[in-house]
């Protein structure tokens, strides 16, 4: 998105705060025994508290308020009857639209004791996030952010999935 005014920055900050709160609330509820549908309902309720809408529903008629992927599901899992187990690695992806502005956030969260590979993956994603934040500056291209993430992934012997390594937001879910 090309920022045109201070109102754009304020709008992006507001919706950004909403998606962070939704993610944190869902993360706090993530325990063995909860279904992904129940977790999604928590996200839906928090979005409603802010009068925000699920961006995947708004733009794509997605069947849930959030995307929840478990273990080997790469991304954009549809919440349902699946019961979260101890040892699962759960990815929660929250995208919202508020007052015409869109924000998107997500995290992979280990539930209980996860495998050594899952622990390594979580550590590598945190390292990649920090590397991305160093280059995610005004005037830099998204490709520079992707490259920073990919370097960390390769260093840790992981790969990125093309077209899932990040995207811009603003007035649309994928800019």
C-alpha positions, 0 to 999 in steps of 0.5 A: 500500500502506498501511504497517502496520509497520517490517517492511513498510518493510524488506520493500519495501526488500529487494525494491526492492534486488533489482529495482535489481540485476536492472535494473543487471545487465541494463543492463550486458549490453545490447549490440548482438547480444544478443537480448531473450530472452537479456537476459530470461534474465539477469534471470531468473537474478538474480531466482533468486539472491535467491529472488525471483519475477518479479511478471508471471509470479506475478500474470499468468502473463506469458510472460517474467521481465521486460518488454523493449520496443524502439524504438516498443514503448510498454511490456510487450514480450515478450522473444524472438528480436529482436536488439538493434541499435546505435541502439535505445532499449531499455526494461527493466521489472523487477517482482519479489515477495519475501517477499510484497512487490512492487517495480517499476523500469525504464529506457529505455537507449540502445544506442550512438548513438541518434537526437536524438529518443531522446536528448531522450526519455531526458533528459526521462524523467530530468527527469520522474523527478526531478520525480516524486521531489519529490512522491512523499511519504507523504500525497501521491496518485499523481495528484500524481506523474502530474501532475509527470511530465506537466508535464515531458513536455509541456514537452519536447513529449512525451505520457504514455500514460494508464494507463502513467504509474506505479502503486503497489506493495506486496503486488500488482504494481499497487496 
